[in-house]
Amino acid sequence: MVAKEAQVASDAPVFAHLAVAVAGRVRDVFLGPRSVIRPGLAVVDWRSAPLAEVFFSAAAGAEYEVEAEGRTLSGTLLARHLFEWAGGEVSAVVGDDAVWRRGPTGWVEAVVEDTAGWGAPLAGPPVPLGAEVVLDEAQRAAVEAPDGHAMLVLGEAGFGKTTVALHRAAHLARRARADGRAHDVLVVVPTEGLRRLGALLMERLEVPEAKVVTYDAWALAEARRVFKGLPKRDAVDTPAPVVTLKRQAGLRDVLPEVAARPGAPRRSADRQDLLHLFGDRALLLRAGASATQVAATLEHTHVQFSLTTEEAFAHVDADRLEALDGRRLDEGTPWEDAESLDAEDAAVLFALARLRGGSGRGPRRYAHVVVDEAQELAPLELALVGRARAPGGALTVAGDARQHTDETGTFGGWPAALADLGAPKAEVVTLTESYRCPPAVEALARGLFQERPGGRERDGEALTLRLFGDPCRLEWALLAALDAFTRANPQASAAVVYRDRAEAEAAAPRLARAMGVHLALDGDFHFGPGVNVTCVEEVKGLEFDLVVVPDATPARYPADDPLARRALYVAFTRAVHRLWVLAAGRWTPLLQDR
């Protein structure tokens, strides 16, 4: 029996088995966490081996053909099985049509868990992008607040904060248009995905001229417009400790000292200011930076103020400075960020210019500035965005402290954020009605912040939680369920949301072995039917008919990490109709006993 063979191979260990017929011979191959080849035993890596693709993509009896290191492997898949282990022994063997469980008197056949049942038709229709929204009384009152008004819109995920902010921008723009007044709109968001969605929604709200931007792209463009001589290249490999240092509030304490340096430009700032600040160990320590942050920043600054290879060897013939693959010579090397600018540098330059009395050295002004997910912006960044508001203009700020997930920034609370934006007396509107998540999903998400959450539904039409013994078993079940879901709901959108970018990048090719998926990073989402594979940092502000959290484990969401708690909250609350929460091995402590 297959279980006996697996027991022999258990020191490998193994997750699954497939039997294949190749040139008239039957071969048994096991899948495990690593490849082990020895006489009488063949274990291949379940994540990357060519035969693993056969295991996940072919049904028993099907012929297969896969490419491997320039060779074509072909044959017939005879059978495939998954193993469950308990106490060092195989406790169950799962096949396509049946499962055999070890009992006191031997093996007993049982019914396979119907993971396809997770993919039943949705109770309601998929929600199309840009569908017309009917505002409730509180939302409409906020939308129709007077022009020139500063407003902070608060509410939990799915309560309509972004809806109110964008509808208010469209309402004021249309009213100004009807009066023959100019009313340009700036919408600032933290991610490219939210920028693309915001631009589409503003177009559907008949304000296509609204400027919808990510903070980073906008700040860098404004800095290069105002300050001369800045590098044209954006940094691509800035270490996280450097970004954290450049965004922390303590930086403000040392900016006056930099502003007063001898030889500094009058009423402006320049690139040398960045060298004087981020190349000075003592200054950075006085700003509250850690030793790790200081060391990383000094090294990064040294690279940024070095010449590129092309510049250093400008005297050499141009054709000799071209890489064979057409890339820059520094690309992929420690000098990749030579002659570059960090997005975080922009706010520093504008703050220094202001300290030197350069009131005219500010960003372009707009009649209405909208800041969505404002909890993700650092103090200096908020101050820069606030200066984009024209005198007498409108300001609409939307956010939720529970959704602050950027590990490089700190959120000091809404009073401090409004003060940084230059609107300390803004009207605060708190939304209280949920319009996105099903009640079971909403309860699970809220429970992440409760010490003793009440009982709630763990399984049902809207919410599914499943724990698997190993990641291979999890992915098998996930693929079967996703296939059933997409067949039953061809117009629905789905997102498989991993905690980190690297996990999404690694998982997408594995999932693509069995079905069509789209790796959605850097905002490259398919806003419509289909399955996106992405990560938490990408989905803020977005929503999908189905959301899958496939890595709800202690390694990804530890209990003692507040950012992990908020990241899990963000992932859960993207679900409009259905949420699947999966884990291999153990649940994250954030979900135990919940």
N, C-alpha and C positions, 0 to 999 in steps of 0.2 A: 504494500500500500504506500501511497505517496507520503503519508505521515511518518512511516518508518524510515523512508529515505531522508526525510527532513531531519529526523532525530540523529541520524548518522552525521549529517552535515551541520549539526547545531553549533559546533564550535566555531562556525564561520562568522556570524550566525546567518540564518536565511529568513526572508520574508515571504517568498512566493516560489512557485515552481511552474515551469512550462515544459511540455513534451513536444518535440518537433520531429518531423520526418524529413530527412535530408538524404537524397540519393538512395532511397530504399532503406535507410537505417534510422532507427529511433534514438534520439538523444534526449536526455534529461538535463535541464539547465535550471539552476536556482538563482533567484534574485536576492541580493543582500546589500548591506551598506557599503561594501567594498568588493573588489574582484579577488577571488581566490581560485587558482587553477592548480590542481594536483591530480595524480592518478585516481580515477574513479569519481572525481568530484569537480564540477564546474559551477562556480558562483560568480555572477557578474553584477556590476553596480546597477541598482535599480533605477538610478537617476539618469545614467548616460549611455549605458551599453546598447548597441543596435538591437539585440534581442529583447531588451526591455521595451523598446518601441513596439515590437511585435506583441509582447504581453499586454500592453495597454490598448493597442489599436485594433487587434485582430480578434475574431471570434473563433472558437474551436471549429476545426474543419476547413478554415480559410487558408488559402495559399498566401504567402508573403514574399516580399522582395525588399530588402533594405540595403543601403550603401554603408560600407564600413572601411575606412582607410583605403579608399580607391578600389575596393572589391565589392561585388554584389553578393549578398547572402540571400538565398532563396530556399523555400521549402514549404511545408504544410504544418500549421499549428494543430496539434492533436488534442491538447488539453491544457488548461491553466488552473492553478489553485493558489489560494492565499492561506497562510498559516497564522493561527493564534497560539500564543505560548502562555503557560502558567507553571510556575515552579520548575522551570528548566525543561519542561516537556511540551510537546505539541498538544494543545487542548482542543483545537478545532481545525478542520480543513474546509475552506470555503471555495466552492466551485461556481460556475456560471448559474447552475440550476439548483444546487443543493448545498447544504452544509452538514458535515459530519462532526459530531461532538463526542469527546471521550467521556464515558460514564463509568459508574462503578463496575458494570458488567461488560464493558466494551464500547464499541463505537455505535452511535445512534444517529440516524439521518434526521435532519430537521429542515425547516424552510429557510431559505436565504432571506436576510433582511431586505425589505423592499425599499432600497434607496431611491429607486425611480419614483416612489411615492412622494418624495420631497418635491418633485417637479410637477405636481398636479397643476391644472389651470388656475390662474389667479382668480381670486374672488371678485376683483374689480378690474377694469380695463387698465392697460399700461398708461402711464402719464406721459404724454408727448412733450418734448422740449418746447417751452414757450407757450404752453397751453394757457388760455385765457383764465385769469385769476379773479375770483369774486372776493373783494376786500370786505372784511367785517367792519363793524362800527369803529373799533379802536384803530384799526389799520387805516381806514379812510380818513379819520381825523388827523392822523399823523401825516398822511400824504398831502392833505390840503392845508397844512400849517402855513402861515404867511411866509412870503419870500423874505430873504435877509435874516432868517431865523436859524439858530444853531440847535440841533436836536441830536440826542443820543438814543438809539433804538436798541433795547435789550430784550433778551428772550432766549429760551432754550433752543436747542437744535430743532429745526422743523417748525418753528413758530412764526416764520415769515419775515425775519429781519431784513434779509436781502430784498425780498419782494417789496417791502415798504420803502426801503432806501431807493431802489430803482424806479418804482412808481412815483415817488415824490420828485425825483429828478425829471422824469418825463412830464409830470403834471406842471411843474414850474416852467419847464422849457416850452411846452405848448402854450401856456398862458402868456409867456413873454412874446412868443411868436405872434400870437393873436393881437397883442398890443403894439406890435412893431418894434419890440425891444430886442437887443442882442442878449443872449443868455447862453454862454458856452458852459459846458459841463465837463468836469474831470472826475472820473471814477477810478479810485485807487484800490487794488486788490493784491493779495499776497502771492497768488500762484497763477501760472499760465492757463491752467484749465479753467479757473474761475474767470480769468480775463476773457477767454474765448466765449464762455457761456454768457458773461455780462454783456459783451458786444452784441451777441445774437439777440439777447433779450431787449436791449435798448433799440435795436433795429426794429424788432417786432412791436415795440412801444412807440414807434414812429419818431424816434430821436436818433437816427443813424449817425448824426454828426457828433454825438457825445464821444469824448476821448476816454476810452477804457484801457487802463494800463496796469501792469504789475509795478509795484513800488520800485523794485530794482531797476527795471528798464527806464522808467520815468526819471528817477533820481540821477542816473548816469547821464541820460540825455540832457537834462537841465544843467548838470555840472559842466559838461563839455560845451554847452552853449554859452555859459556865463564866464567860466574861467578858462583862460587861454593856456595852451601848452600842455594840456592833459593828454596822457596816452590814449590812443584810439582803441586799444584792445582792452577787453574785459578779462579779469582774472578768471581762470577756469578751475584752479585746484587750490583754492584758499583753505587752509586747515580750519577745522571747526573751532579750536581754541582762539584763533585769530579773529574769526567772525564774532565770537562771543565777546572778546575784549573790545572790539570796535563798536559794539552795540550797547555796552553796559553804561548805566547812568553815571558811574563815577568818572567817566571821561570828561564830563562837564567841569569837574573841579580843577582840571589842569589846563583847560582851553584858554583861560585868560593869560596864563603864563606863556603859552605858545603865541597867542595874539600879540603879546608885547615884545616878542623877540627882536633883537636888533636887525635891521635890514629887511624887515617884513614889508610887504606891499601895503600902501595906504588904502584904506577903505575897500580892501579886497582880500583875496587869498590866492595861494599858488601851490604847486606841487611840492615845493620845498617845505611848506608847512607840514605836509604829511611825513616827510623824512624827519623833521625835527621832533615830531610827536611820536611816531611809531618806531623810530630808530633810537629813542632815548630810554634806556632801562630805568633810570631813576624816575622819570616822569610817569612811566607806565605803572610802576610800583605804587607811586602816590595816587594814581587813579584807581587803585584797588585791584589791579590785575594779579593773578596768581603767578608763581614762578614758571609753571608750564605755559601759561598764556604769553608771558613775556618772552620766553625763549623762542616759542613758535613765531611770535610776531616779529621779533628782531630778524630771524632767519628769512621769513617771508618778505619783509621790507627790503632786506639785502638783495633778494632775487628781483623784486619789482623795480629797484633802482639800478639794476645792472642792464647792460646792453644786450639785445638779442644777438644771437650768433650772426645773423645776417648783417646787423649794424656793426658788430665788432670786426667783421671781415669784409666790410664794404669795398675795400680795395681789391678784392679778389673778383675774378670774372663771374658775372651773374649766373652763368649756366653751371658753374662749379658749386654754387650755393643752393642748388635745387636737389631735394631728396628724390630718390628713385620713385617713391610712392606719391610724390607731389605735395607732401605735407611740409609744414615749416620744420626747420632743422631742430628747433628746441622742443617740438611737440613730443610729449611722452617722456621728457627728461626732467630733472630737478629744476631746470631753467625755463620751464614752459611758461611761467608767469612773468618773465622779464618784460619790462616796459609795459606794464598793465595797471589797471585801476580796479579796486574793489568797489562794489556797490555801496558798501558801508562808508567809503571815503567821501561820498557826495555830501552827506549831511554834515560831516565834520568841516568841510570847506565852507559851506554856507554859514555855519555857526561862527566860524572864525571871521568871515567877512563882516558879519553883523556886529561882532564884538569890536571890530575896528571902525565901526561907524558907517559901513557900507550898506545903508538901508536899501539902496537901489539894486544891490547884488542879491536878488532873490529870484525865485522861480516865476514863471509866467502866472498871471492871475486869472482866476475863473469866477464867473458869477455864482457857480454852485460847485462845491467840492463834496464828493461822496467818498467815505472811507469804509470799506467793508472788511470784516474780520479784523477790526482795529487792534484787538488784543495782541496781534502778532507783530506790531511795529514797536521799535525801541523809542525811547524818549526823544533823541535827536531826530529820528525819522518822523515822528509825529509832529515835532516842531516845524520841520521843513514842509510837510504836507499842509499844515495849518497856514503857512505863509502863502500858499497858492490861492487862498480864498481872497477874492477882491473885497475892498472896503464896502460894507453893506451887503455883501453876498451871503448866500445860504451855505450852511454846513450840515451834512447828515452823516452821522457816525453809527455804524452797526457793529455789534460784537457780542461775544459770550465768553466770559472768563473760563468756563469749563472746556472750551475748545482751544485754549492756548496750548499748542503742542510743539512750538519751535524751541528746540533745546538750546539755541544760541541766544535767545532773548529772555528777558524777564518782564513780567507784567506787574506794574505797581498799583493797579486798581483804577477804576474809572474816574474818580476825581483828579488823580494825577494825569491821566491820559488827556482829559479835557483841558486841563491847564496847559499841557504841552501843546495842544492843538490851538491854543489861544482862545478857547471858548469855555472858561470855567463856569459860566452861568447857563450853559446849554439846558434846554428842556429835556427831561428824561422821560421816555416813553417805554414802559415795560409791557411786552406782549405776553398774554397768558393762555392763548389757545394754540394747541398743536394741530398742524395741518399735514404732517408728513408721515410719521411712524405709526404703525399699529399699536394698540395699547400694550400688548405683551412685550414688544420691542422697547417701547418707551419706558416701561417699568424696569426692564433689565438694565437699560442705560442709566436711569436715575439711581438704581440700586448700587451702582459703582461708587457713589458718593455718600452712601448711608452705612453707618456702622452696623446696624441690625436691620437689614432690609426685610420687609414682610414677604410672605409667600407669594409666589407668582407662577404663572404658566411657564413651564420649561420646554414643552413640546406642543405643537399645534399647527394650525394652518399657517400662521405668521412666523412662528419661531421654532427652530430646530437646533438642538444642542447634541453633539455626538463626540464621544471620546474613543479614540482608536489606539490599538496597541503599538503601532509603528507608522511612520509616515507613508510607506508604500500602501498599506491598507487604507489609509485616509485618502490618498490620491485616487485609488481605484474607486472608492465609494463616491468621491467628489465628481469624478468624470462621468460616472453612470448617472448621478443626480443632475448634473448640468446638462447632459445630453437629453434627459427626459424633460427638463424644464424648458429648454429652447425648442424642443419639438412641440410641447404643449402650449408654449407662449411665444410664437415666432416674432411678435412685435415688441417683446419686452426687452428692457435693458438689464444687464447684470454686471456686477463688479466683484472680482475676487481681490480682496484688499489685504495685502500683507503689511506687516508693521514697517519694514524697511525696504528701500529701493532695491538693494542687492538681492533680497529674497524674491521680489517680483521678477527681476531680470532672470534669475535662475529658474524660477517656476514656469514662466511663460513657455519656453521651449518644451518642457516636459508635458504640460497640458496640451500643447499643440500637437503632440504625437497622436492624440485621439480625437481632437475636435478643433474647430476654428476658434481661435482666441486672438485678441489684440492687446499687445503690450502698450499700455497707456502711461507714459512717463513724459515729463516736461510739458504737460497740458495736452498731449496728443490723444484726446478721448474721442471715441465714436459716440456722439450724443444721439443715440438711437438704438435700434435692436442690435443684439449681439453681446458677447462676453468680453469685458475689459479686464486685464490683469494689471494691477496697480498697487500703490502703497498709501499709507495713511496721509502722508504729507501732501499727496496729490488730490485728495478727494474732498478737502474742506470746502463747504459751500455747494457741493454737488449732491445729486440724488439719483438712485437707481431703483428699478422695480425689485430686483433681488440683490442683496449684498451677502457675500460669503467672507467670513473671517476665518481663514484656515489654519491659523497659528496661535491660538489662544492658550499658550503655554507659559510656564514660569520664565523661560529663557527670553521670551519676547515681551511679556507683560508682567514684570516682577511687582510684588505687592508694595515694596518700599520705594517705588518710583512714581512720584506724582505725575510726571509727563506720560508714563505708560497708562495710568488710569485715564487721563484726558484723551490720549490717543485711542484707547479702546472705545471711549464714549463717542468720539468723532466717527470711528468706523461703524459702530452699531447704528448711529442715527442718520446714516445715509439711506437707509432702507425705507422704501415707500410701501411695499407690500409684504416682503418676506426677508427674513434674516436667518442664515445658517451659521452657527458658531461651532467650529471644529478644533480638535486638538489631538496630538499624538503623544502618548505616554502619560502626561499629567495635565490637569487643568491649571491655568494661571490661578494663583491664590485670590485674585480679584473676583473669581467666579465660584470658588468653592463654597458649598453650603448656600448657594443662592438659587 
